[in-house]
């Protein structure tokens, strides 16, 4: 995990914890595809302030890249 973000006085507060317990975290989740960790922290901060609900930033592995296209048979 990268960080935990809360809102305080309308501004995001970034910390290395404490992290939500599972029972507190099952209310939902949001996945935002971003270019890097800095962008992930930025958007987590925006969500924390807008929703007034703590956010946790996690890194997900990149999806596998598609291989080369397989030619299909055509009748010529």
PyMOL commands that place a pseudoatom at each C-alpha (Angstrom):
pseudoatom trace, name=CA, resn=UNK, resi=1, chain=A, elem=C, hetatm=0, pos=[0.000, 0.000, 0.000]
pseudoatom trace, name=CA, resn=UNK, resi=2, chain=A, elem=C, hetatm=0, pos=[1.195, 3.485, -0.777]
pseudoatom trace, name=CA, resn=UNK, resi=3, chain=A, elem=C, hetatm=0, pos=[-0.695, 5.565, 1.774]
pseudoatom trace, name=CA, resn=UNK, resi=4, chain=A, elem=C, hetatm=0, pos=[-3.899, 6.348, 3.615]
pseudoatom trace, name=CA, resn=UNK, resi=5, chain=A, elem=C, hetatm=0, pos=[-5.685, 9.654, 2.990]
pseudoatom trace, name=CA, resn=UNK, resi=6, chain=A, elem=C, hetatm=0, pos=[-8.212, 11.433, 5.183]
pseudoatom trace, name=CA, resn=UNK, resi=7, chain=A, elem=C, hetatm=0, pos=[-9.827, 14.859, 4.943]
pseudoatom trace, name=CA, resn=UNK, resi=8, chain=A, elem=C, hetatm=0, pos=[-9.242, 17.477, 7.610]
pseudoatom trace, name=CA, resn=UNK, resi=9, chain=A, elem=C, hetatm=0, pos=[-10.667, 21.007, 7.323]
pseudoatom trace, name=CA, resn=UNK, resi=10, chain=A, elem=C, hetatm=0, pos=[-11.310, 20.463, 3.604]
pseudoatom trace, name=CA, resn=UNK, resi=11, chain=A, elem=C, hetatm=0, pos=[-7.754, 19.390, 2.807]
pseudoatom trace, name=CA, resn=UNK, resi=12, chain=A, elem=C, hetatm=0, pos=[-6.279, 15.928, 2.258]
pseudoatom trace, name=CA, resn=UNK, resi=13, chain=A, elem=C, hetatm=0, pos=[-3.962, 14.511, 4.937]
pseudoatom trace, name=CA, resn=UNK, resi=14, chain=A, elem=C, hetatm=0, pos=[-1.594, 11.759, 3.753]
pseudoatom trace, name=CA, resn=UNK, resi=15, chain=A, elem=C, hetatm=0, pos=[-0.162, 9.192, 6.173]
pseudoatom trace, name=CA, resn=UNK, resi=16, chain=A, elem=C, hetatm=0, pos=[1.467, 5.772, 6.169]
pseudoatom trace, name=CA, resn=UNK, resi=17, chain=A, elem=C, hetatm=0, pos=[-1.394, 4.458, 8.337]
pseudoatom trace, name=CA, resn=UNK, resi=18, chain=A, elem=C, hetatm=0, pos=[-3.487, 3.623, 10.247]
pseudoatom trace, name=CA, resn=UNK, resi=19, chain=A, elem=C, hetatm=0, pos=[-5.235, 1.463, 7.713]
pseudoatom trace, name=CA, resn=UNK, resi=20, chain=A, elem=C, hetatm=0, pos=[-8.907, 0.565, 7.708]
pseudoatom trace, name=CA, resn=UNK, resi=21, chain=A, elem=C, hetatm=0, pos=[-9.933, -2.775, 9.134]
pseudoatom trace, name=CA, resn=UNK, resi=22, chain=A, elem=C, hetatm=0, pos=[-11.686, -5.133, 6.742]
pseudoatom trace, name=CA, resn=UNK, resi=23, chain=A, elem=C, hetatm=0, pos=[-15.095, -4.540, 8.319]
pseudoatom trace, name=CA, resn=UNK, resi=24, chain=A, elem=C, hetatm=0, pos=[-14.628, -0.785, 7.789]
pseudoatom trace, name=CA, resn=UNK, resi=25, chain=A, elem=C, hetatm=0, pos=[-13.372, -1.130, 4.246]
pseudoatom trace, name=CA, resn=UNK, resi=26, chain=A, elem=C, hetatm=0, pos=[-16.027, -3.348, 2.664]
pseudoatom trace, name=CA, resn=UNK, resi=27, chain=A, elem=C, hetatm=0, pos=[-18.428, -0.494, 1.960]
pseudoatom trace, name=CA, resn=UNK, resi=28, chain=A, elem=C, hetatm=0, pos=[-17.052, -0.101, -1.541]
pseudoatom trace, name=CA, resn=UNK, resi=29, chain=A, elem=C, hetatm=0, pos=[-14.012, 0.757, -3.540]
pseudoatom trace, name=CA, resn=UNK, resi=30, chain=A, elem=C, hetatm=0, pos=[-12.959, 2.917, -6.451]
pseudoatom trace, name=CA, resn=UNK, resi=31, chain=A, elem=C, hetatm=0, pos=[-10.363, 2.018, -9.050]
pseudoatom trace, name=CA, resn=UNK, resi=32, chain=A, elem=C, hetatm=0, pos=[-8.708, 4.934, -10.798]
pseudoatom trace, name=CA, resn=UNK, resi=33, chain=A, elem=C, hetatm=0, pos=[-6.139, 4.280, -13.510]
pseudoatom trace, name=CA, resn=UNK, resi=34, chain=A, elem=C, hetatm=0, pos=[-3.322, 6.803, -13.206]
pseudoatom trace, name=CA, resn=UNK, resi=35, chain=A, elem=C, hetatm=0, pos=[0.153, 7.284, -14.626]
pseudoatom trace, name=CA, resn=UNK, resi=36, chain=A, elem=C, hetatm=0, pos=[2.140, 7.109, -11.387]
pseudoatom trace, name=CA, resn=UNK, resi=37, chain=A, elem=C, hetatm=0, pos=[2.090, 7.097, -7.573]
pseudoatom trace, name=CA, resn=UNK, resi=38, chain=A, elem=C, hetatm=0, pos=[1.912, 10.895, -7.359]
pseudoatom trace, name=CA, resn=UNK, resi=39, chain=A, elem=C, hetatm=0, pos=[-1.260, 10.950, -9.460]
pseudoatom trace, name=CA, resn=UNK, resi=40, chain=A, elem=C, hetatm=0, pos=[-2.745, 8.147, -7.327]
pseudoatom trace, name=CA, resn=UNK, resi=41, chain=A, elem=C, hetatm=0, pos=[-2.138, 10.164, -4.155]
pseudoatom trace, name=CA, resn=UNK, resi=42, chain=A, elem=C, hetatm=0, pos=[-3.635, 13.269, -5.772]
pseudoatom trace, name=CA, resn=UNK, resi=43, chain=A, elem=C, hetatm=0, pos=[-6.875, 11.513, -6.759]
pseudoatom trace, name=CA, resn=UNK, resi=44, chain=A, elem=C, hetatm=0, pos=[-7.163, 9.725, -3.422]
pseudoatom trace, name=CA, resn=UNK, resi=45, chain=A, elem=C, hetatm=0, pos=[-6.911, 13.129, -1.762]
pseudoatom trace, name=CA, resn=UNK, resi=46, chain=A, elem=C, hetatm=0, pos=[-9.625, 14.550, -4.005]
pseudoatom trace, name=CA, resn=UNK, resi=47, chain=A, elem=C, hetatm=0, pos=[-11.903, 11.598, -3.184]
pseudoatom trace, name=CA, resn=UNK, resi=48, chain=A, elem=C, hetatm=0, pos=[-11.220, 11.835, 0.561]
pseudoatom trace, name=CA, resn=UNK, resi=49, chain=A, elem=C, hetatm=0, pos=[-12.157, 15.529, 0.595]
pseudoatom trace, name=CA, resn=UNK, resi=50, chain=A, elem=C, hetatm=0, pos=[-15.188, 15.168, -1.701]
pseudoatom trace, name=CA, resn=UNK, resi=51, chain=A, elem=C, hetatm=0, pos=[-16.616, 12.134, 0.102]
pseudoatom trace, name=CA, resn=UNK, resi=52, chain=A, elem=C, hetatm=0, pos=[-15.357, 12.993, 3.602]
pseudoatom trace, name=CA, resn=UNK, resi=53, chain=A, elem=C, hetatm=0, pos=[-14.333, 9.353, 3.856]
pseudoatom trace, name=CA, resn=UNK, resi=54, chain=A, elem=C, hetatm=0, pos=[-10.827, 7.908, 4.271]
pseudoatom trace, name=CA, resn=UNK, resi=55, chain=A, elem=C, hetatm=0, pos=[-9.168, 6.463, 1.172]
pseudoatom trace, name=CA, resn=UNK, resi=56, chain=A, elem=C, hetatm=0, pos=[-6.366, 3.941, 0.866]
pseudoatom trace, name=CA, resn=UNK, resi=57, chain=A, elem=C, hetatm=0, pos=[-4.042, 3.884, -2.100]
pseudoatom trace, name=CA, resn=UNK, resi=58, chain=A, elem=C, hetatm=0, pos=[-3.005, 0.457, -3.359]
pseudoatom trace, name=CA, resn=UNK, resi=59, chain=A, elem=C, hetatm=0, pos=[-0.956, -0.506, -6.377]
pseudoatom trace, name=CA, resn=UNK, resi=60, chain=A, elem=C, hetatm=0, pos=[-2.395, -3.134, -8.726]
pseudoatom trace, name=CA, resn=UNK, resi=61, chain=A, elem=C, hetatm=0, pos=[-0.303, -5.084, -11.201]
pseudoatom trace, name=CA, resn=UNK, resi=62, chain=A, elem=C, hetatm=0, pos=[-0.562, -3.949, -14.793]
pseudoatom trace, name=CA, resn=UNK, resi=63, chain=A, elem=C, hetatm=0, pos=[-2.868, -6.062, -16.936]
pseudoatom trace, name=CA, resn=UNK, resi=64, chain=A, elem=C, hetatm=0, pos=[-1.075, -8.493, -19.225]
pseudoatom trace, name=CA, resn=UNK, resi=65, chain=A, elem=C, hetatm=0, pos=[-0.224, -7.152, -22.635]
pseudoatom trace, name=CA, resn=UNK, resi=66, chain=A, elem=C, hetatm=0, pos=[-2.008, -8.713, -25.560]
pseudoatom trace, name=CA, resn=UNK, resi=67, chain=A, elem=C, hetatm=0, pos=[0.152, -10.885, -27.747]
pseudoatom trace, name=CA, resn=UNK, resi=68, chain=A, elem=C, hetatm=0, pos=[0.419, -10.594, -31.500]
pseudoatom trace, name=CA, resn=UNK, resi=69, chain=A, elem=C, hetatm=0, pos=[-2.793, -11.021, -33.433]
pseudoatom trace, name=CA, resn=UNK, resi=70, chain=A, elem=C, hetatm=0, pos=[-3.416, -14.559, -34.591]
pseudoatom trace, name=CA, resn=UNK, resi=71, chain=A, elem=C, hetatm=0, pos=[-4.222, -14.713, -38.283]
pseudoatom trace, name=CA, resn=UNK, resi=72, chain=A, elem=C, hetatm=0, pos=[-7.584, -16.149, -39.138]
pseudoatom trace, name=CA, resn=UNK, resi=73, chain=A, elem=C, hetatm=0, pos=[-8.262, -18.511, -42.013]
pseudoatom trace, name=CA, resn=UNK, resi=74, chain=A, elem=C, hetatm=0, pos=[-9.861, -16.905, -45.040]
pseudoatom trace, name=CA, resn=UNK, resi=75, chain=A, elem=C, hetatm=0, pos=[-11.049, -18.606, -48.193]
pseudoatom trace, name=CA, resn=UNK, resi=76, chain=A, elem=C, hetatm=0, pos=[-9.435, -16.949, -51.149]
for i in range(1, 76): cmd.bond("trace and resi %d" % i, "trace and resi %d" % (i + 1))
show_as sticks, trace
zoom trace
